């Protein structure tokens, strides 16, 4: 994780509302040594854009030692959120992977849900 990249990785041309302050707080939390940071903000406040900036700070393969994890994942249980992310041109570099009912990405040993 390289929190110094967080502002550069923010995908929008400008900030709205409290996004700049939230990004600053997230950066400080990671710089303080936290491995996990949770962001709680209202619907429509731009959390997906913050998440994209955070993902952009993940360790790359070139930066990592062989035993270190690389990359980042952004998850949501909300199907509508997936559609919003997939349709947002500012998040076009994110790959949307859907759950087992809508994509063959799931385990080949699928069983019907009870």
Protein Blocks (a to p, Z undefined) as FASTA:
>chain_A
ZZklmmmmpmbfbdehjlmmmmmmmmmmmmnopabdcddddehilpmmmmmmmmmmpccf
klpcfkbcedjddddfbfklmmmmmmmmklmmpccdddfklcckbcfkbccdZZ
